[in-house]
Amino acid sequence: MFDGNFRTGFEKSVAPVGAGLHKAGVSPDAITAVGVAMAAACAVAIGLGQFPVAVLLLLLTGLPDALDGAVAKAGGTAGSRGAYLDSVSDRLSDGLLFAGAGWYLAGTDNPRMALLPFALYIAASLVSYQRAKAESLGFDAKGGIMERAERFIALGFGLLFSSLFVAVLWVMLALTVLTAITRFHKVWLQATAERVVPAKPRARTRRRQSRSASNVRARSSSRTSSRRR
């Protein structure tokens, strides 16, 4: 949802910051690495139950993720290499954050709740994989109510209001599963439409076949008439 409605405007707003960091000699790869490090620190804070600290570290995790692309564009180095690194680091950061949530829940009165972040990570990975695979096949799988930006916002809300942390994770899981189903259905329709053979070529083929049959009949009738003569 954020990717489709707000990303263009957001990228324009951070473009001057990216240009300034590029002039300062900051590498986009270094910014990506800082984001992963912040995600690891945030995971530890979540696991220890230090939610106020985790909120701050979560903000510091999302900020590099927003700036590395802007720095790469400012330096003219945006390309497949950076996109690949960014995608891998995003999956790693997500895994670290959900691992921290599982670590925290494993130490509560109901340790089985640690499976909730695990299920959420599976659903989130499926959402990301569907888009990557669809784009590699030439289809569009963008959209959904719970993409990565929305997951960050929801997780931050759950950390900020710790009494709602588990409830927020349940809502995130439900909306992430819904997003995965929505993307699957969207790509499935596109792939199904691609398999449908247009009707016009079939009609042309039938016309050609009928013309060929008519020519054969005409030739046979002419031969028969010539024989009779």
C-alpha positions as CSV (number, residue, x, y, z in Angstrom):
1,M,0.0,0.0,0.0
2,F,2.8,2.4,0.9
3,D,4.8,1.2,-2.1
4,G,2.0,2.1,-4.5
5,N,0.7,5.4,-3.0
6,F,3.4,7.2,-1.2
7,R,6.8,5.9,-2.4
8,T,7.2,8.4,-5.2
9,G,6.6,11.4,-3.0
10,F,8.7,10.0,-0.2
11,E,11.7,9.4,-2.5
12,K,11.5,13.0,-3.7
13,S,11.5,14.2,-0.1
14,V,14.7,12.2,0.8
15,A,16.5,13.0,-2.5
16,P,18.2,16.1,-1.1
17,V,19.4,14.1,2.0
18,G,20.8,11.4,-0.3
19,A,22.6,14.0,-2.3
20,G,24.1,15.5,0.8
21,L,25.3,12.1,2.1
22,H,26.8,11.3,-1.3
23,K,28.8,14.6,-1.3
24,A,30.0,13.7,2.2
25,G,31.4,10.4,0.7
26,V,28.9,8.1,2.4
27,S,28.5,4.8,0.5
28,P,25.0,3.3,0.0
29,D,26.4,-0.1,0.9
30,A,27.6,1.3,4.2
31,I,24.2,2.7,4.9
32,T,22.6,-0.7,4.2
33,A,25.0,-2.4,6.6
34,V,24.1,0.2,9.3
35,G,20.5,-0.7,8.8
36,V,21.1,-4.4,9.3
37,A,23.2,-3.6,12.4
38,M,20.4,-1.5,13.8
39,A,17.9,-4.4,13.2
40,A,20.1,-6.7,15.1
41,A,20.3,-4.3,18.0
42,C,16.6,-3.8,17.9
43,A,16.0,-7.6,18.0
44,V,18.2,-7.8,21.1
45,A,16.2,-5.0,22.7
46,I,12.9,-6.7,21.9
47,G,14.1,-10.0,23.2
48,L,15.1,-8.4,26.5
49,G,11.8,-6.6,26.8
50,Q,13.3,-3.1,26.4
51,F,10.5,-1.9,24.2
52,P,11.2,1.9,24.5
53,V,14.8,1.3,23.4
54,A,13.5,-1.1,20.7
55,V,11.2,1.7,19.2
56,L,14.2,4.0,18.8
57,L,16.3,1.3,17.2
58,L,13.4,0.4,14.9
59,L,13.4,3.9,13.7
60,L,17.1,3.8,13.1
61,T,16.6,0.5,11.2
62,G,14.1,2.0,8.8
63,L,16.0,5.2,8.2
64,P,19.0,3.6,6.4
65,D,16.6,1.5,4.4
66,A,15.1,4.7,3.1
67,L,18.3,6.5,2.5
68,D,20.6,3.9,0.8
69,G,18.6,4.1,-2.4
70,A,18.6,7.9,-2.4
71,V,22.4,8.0,-2.0
72,A,22.8,5.4,-4.8
73,K,20.7,7.5,-7.1
74,A,22.5,10.7,-6.2
75,G,25.8,9.0,-7.1
76,G,24.5,7.4,-10.2
77,T,25.3,3.9,-8.9
78,A,21.7,2.6,-8.6
79,G,21.4,-0.7,-10.4
80,S,20.8,-4.4,-10.1
81,R,23.7,-4.9,-7.6
82,G,22.3,-2.5,-5.2
83,A,18.8,-3.7,-5.6
84,Y,20.0,-7.3,-4.9
85,L,21.9,-6.2,-1.8
86,D,18.9,-4.2,-0.5
87,S,16.5,-7.1,-1.0
88,V,18.8,-9.5,0.8
89,S,19.4,-7.1,3.7
90,D,15.6,-6.5,4.0
91,R,15.0,-10.2,4.4
92,L,17.8,-10.5,7.0
93,S,16.5,-7.5,8.9
94,D,13.0,-8.9,9.0
95,G,14.3,-12.2,10.2
96,L,16.2,-10.5,13.0
97,L,13.3,-8.5,14.2
98,F,10.9,-11.4,14.3
99,A,13.5,-13.5,16.0
100,G,13.7,-10.9,18.7
101,A,9.9,-11.0,19.1
102,G,10.0,-14.8,19.4
103,W,12.8,-14.6,21.9
104,Y,10.7,-12.3,24.1
105,L,7.6,-14.3,23.8
106,A,9.5,-17.5,24.6
107,G,10.2,-16.1,28.1
108,T,6.6,-15.3,28.9
109,D,4.0,-17.4,30.7
110,N,2.9,-18.9,27.3
111,P,6.2,-19.8,25.5
112,R,4.2,-21.3,22.6
113,M,3.4,-17.8,21.5
114,A,7.0,-17.7,20.2
115,L,5.5,-19.4,17.2
116,L,3.5,-16.3,16.3
117,P,6.5,-14.2,15.1
118,F,7.7,-17.4,13.3
119,A,4.4,-17.7,11.4
120,L,4.5,-13.9,10.7
121,Y,8.0,-14.2,9.2
122,I,6.9,-17.1,6.9
123,A,3.9,-15.0,5.7
124,A,6.1,-11.9,5.2
125,S,8.7,-13.9,3.3
126,L,6.0,-15.3,1.0
127,V,4.7,-11.8,0.3
128,S,8.2,-10.7,-0.7
129,Y,8.9,-13.8,-2.7
130,Q,5.7,-13.6,-4.7
131,R,6.6,-10.1,-5.9
132,A,10.2,-11.1,-6.8
133,K,9.1,-14.2,-8.7
134,A,6.2,-12.5,-10.4
135,E,8.5,-9.7,-11.7
136,S,11.0,-12.2,-12.9
137,L,8.2,-13.8,-15.0
138,G,7.0,-10.4,-16.3
139,F,3.9,-10.1,-14.1
140,D,2.9,-7.4,-11.6
141,A,2.5,-8.5,-7.9
142,K,2.6,-5.1,-6.2
143,G,0.1,-4.0,-3.7
144,G,-1.5,-5.4,-0.5
145,I,-2.5,-3.9,2.8
146,M,0.5,-5.2,4.8
147,E,3.8,-4.6,2.9
148,R,7.1,-4.1,4.6
149,A,6.6,-0.4,5.4
150,E,3.3,-1.2,7.0
151,R,4.9,-4.0,9.0
152,F,7.5,-1.6,10.4
153,I,4.8,0.9,11.4
154,A,2.6,-1.8,13.0
155,L,5.6,-3.3,14.9
156,G,6.5,0.1,16.2
157,F,3.0,0.6,17.4
158,G,3.1,-2.7,19.2
159,L,6.4,-1.8,20.8
160,L,5.2,1.6,21.8
161,F,2.1,0.2,23.5
162,S,3.6,-3.0,25.0
163,S,0.3,-4.2,26.4
164,L,-1.0,-4.6,22.8
165,F,2.2,-6.2,21.5
166,V,0.8,-9.7,21.1
167,A,-2.5,-8.4,19.7
168,V,-0.7,-6.3,17.1
169,L,1.3,-9.3,16.0
170,W,-1.9,-11.3,15.5
171,V,-3.3,-8.4,13.4
172,M,-0.1,-8.2,11.4
173,L,-0.2,-12.0,10.7
174,A,-3.8,-11.8,9.5
175,L,-3.2,-8.8,7.2
176,T,0.0,-10.3,5.9
177,V,-1.7,-13.6,5.0
178,L,-4.4,-11.6,3.3
179,T,-1.8,-9.7,1.3
180,A,-0.1,-13.0,0.3
181,I,-3.5,-14.3,-0.9
182,T,-4.3,-11.1,-2.8
183,R,-0.9,-11.1,-4.6
184,F,-1.3,-14.8,-5.5
185,H,-4.7,-14.2,-6.9
186,K,-3.5,-11.1,-8.9
187,V,-0.6,-13.0,-10.5
188,W,-2.7,-16.1,-11.1
189,L,-5.2,-14.1,-13.1
190,Q,-2.4,-12.5,-15.2
191,A,-0.8,-15.9,-15.8
192,T,-4.1,-17.4,-16.7
193,A,-4.9,-14.6,-19.2
194,E,-1.5,-15.2,-20.8
195,R,-2.4,-18.8,-21.5
196,V,-5.6,-17.9,-23.4
197,V,-5.1,-18.2,-27.2
198,P,-6.8,-15.2,-29.0
199,A,-9.9,-16.1,-31.1
200,K,-8.8,-14.3,-34.2
201,P,-5.9,-16.6,-35.2
202,R,-8.3,-19.5,-34.8
203,A,-10.8,-17.9,-37.1
204,R,-8.2,-17.2,-39.6
205,T,-7.0,-20.8,-39.5
206,R,-10.5,-22.1,-40.0
207,R,-11.0,-19.8,-42.9
208,R,-7.7,-21.0,-44.5
209,Q,-8.8,-24.6,-43.9
210,S,-12.2,-23.9,-45.5
211,R,-10.5,-22.2,-48.5
212,S,-8.2,-25.1,-48.9
213,A,-11.1,-27.5,-48.9
214,S,-13.0,-25.4,-51.4
215,N,-9.9,-25.3,-53.7
216,V,-9.6,-29.1,-53.5
217,R,-13.2,-29.5,-54.3
218,A,-13.0,-27.1,-57.2
219,R,-10.0,-28.9,-58.6
220,S,-11.6,-32.3,-58.3
221,S,-14.8,-31.1,-60.0
222,S,-12.8,-29.6,-62.8
223,R,-11.0,-32.8,-63.3
224,T,-14.2,-34.7,-63.4
225,S,-15.8,-32.4,-65.9
226,S,-12.8,-32.6,-68.1
227,R,-12.9,-36.3,-68.0
228,R,-16.6,-36.3,-69.0
229,R,-15.8,-34.1,-71.9
